[in-house]
Amino acid sequence: MNICKCFQCNTCGTQIDCRIGMSNRDVQPFQFACPQCEERISFVFGTQNGELTGASEVEDFKGPFTGANPFVDLHLDFPAYYGEYQMGMTTFLRVTRELGQAGYQHLNQRLTMLNVLYPLEKELRSTITQYKRGDIENFSKTCVKIPGVALKSRKKQDVLAALFTSTSVMSSPFTIHEHNSEISSKSSELFMWLHQQHRDKTIHFVEEILGNNFLKNLHNDCLSLYPKLVSMDLPFRPAFFYDYADTEHLGQIPARLSTADFEACSNFYKDLAEVFARQLTFLAGVNNLIKRGDSDLFESTMKVTKAQKVRPELESLNSFANVDLGSKLAFIDDCFYRVDMNAVDNKLRNGIAHYKYEYKESTQTVTYYPSKEGMSREKYHEISFMAFIRKSLLLFREIHSVNHIMKAALFYCVLVLDKEI
């Protein structure tokens, strides 16, 4: 179903034609900016207090649109369209034409699943909180509220199984099932191989990251991201579209969102980048074990600079932990886990983290300044908000994948080494 309305901006008086495609989400908040003055215009369907702000509705409007006003085609589940009005060419029709029936059906299944799961964000948050507290009594009460989760016993391995099932179920619409399944099974095989091939050094590595609480802290950092992701389902919904469309150009549909809070999304991206940077330390240790049988032993040619000076940051895994995100990737040689480089953008991360960016809401364009230029801001990069959300989604998938490898390490500690975690 589509609803056509005409809004008049409260600030500049510009009239904007708006076609709204309805999602199956119970509550549907929409937001866009006036193309003339940047006034934020928002309204909500599905609540009693869905007050229109930033504009007033033109009461005597009668369709169809004539093309005289700026036009916006909104839909929570798909990229929004801004441009010339075409009668009958709804967002839904544009999407199904570009994706085809099979692609659309698979996308719709994920969106339907998200509609069921996103209201359980508080239950997921509570489950993770009780796990971190070590309160298994309350953990058992909260985790079973999530579909498909059951706590078989209070043994550590069963608690871990329930925890990881909870996060996997709740994040399933955001991730790729086939990839999750493959990396989960291969990670378990990897740690058994390490135990057989480099037993003493593998145990040493595990004891080190348990003894200094690195593994526990990193695991908790990862867990904290899942409820945040689920609570931010709205901006991520249209990003699913690009799993099926041409991602190089973000599809043929102009890539904007129908609801957005860039500040919240930018903070989440910073959190993702920080956690992933710490995960790279874990990956480096495992990679060193695989390649050289010692988690502290980095590739020899990387330890020396072009000036033949020794890199102190590669003396040990502990030293490597202090390296920044961009350099860490370069120092992990031929990593056993293939990082999706489309997800990692250190320049974007620096611009966002240091609050050196500008956001134009009417065009949903992010301009960021990653370079150190003193007081000046001259060298800049631009990215659309949709592309930014897409990068955030891909980065979360990387974190989720590495979390599967960490899961294998945790089960290795519990089941093979019989250690407390």
Buried (B, 14 or more C-beta within 10 A) or exposed (E): EBEBBBBBBBBEEBBBBBBBBBBEBEBBBBBBBBBBEBBBBBBBBEEEEBEBEBBEEBEEBEEEBEEEBBBBBBBBBBBBBBEEBBEEBBBBEBBBEBBEEEBBEEBBEBBBBBBEBBEBBEBBBBBBBBBBEEEBEBBBBBBBBBEEBEBEEEEBEBBBBBBBBBBBBBBBBBBEEEEBEEBBEBBBEBBEEBBEEBEEBBBBBBEBBBEEEBBBEBBEBBBBBBBBBBBBBBBBBBBBBBBBBEBEEBBEBBBBBBBBEBEEBBBBBBBBBBBBBBBBBBBBBBBBBBBBBBBBBBBEEEBEEEEEEEBEBBEBBBBBBEBEBBEBBEBBBEBBBEBEEEBBBBBBBBBBBEEBBEBBBBBBBBBBBBBEEEEEBEEBBEBBBBBBBBBBBBBBBBBBBBBBBBBBBBBBBBBBBEBEB
